[in-house]
């Protein structure tokens, strides 16, 4: 991987992380998580081995499922409470879905 691609990847990782941490709205948090996912994919598939391509495909599909759950959780919370703010997560089903989505994103025990 050439140095420019590494720089762009590292910058994208920092940008996605800072957007996710500093967001107050669910859509901005989701955008930050997606930037991180798209920045990590080239690093996983750097070696052109079939196992690396398979690993990057599995990683992408898993992260896409987690992002869908996160968006569904935020929509459910907005439906029941009328709030899109991250700090106003009040509905129990939304909390459960958000916890599941974050667990999948982090790769915690049942989802690793």
Beta strands, then each sheet from edge to edge (+ up, - down):
end
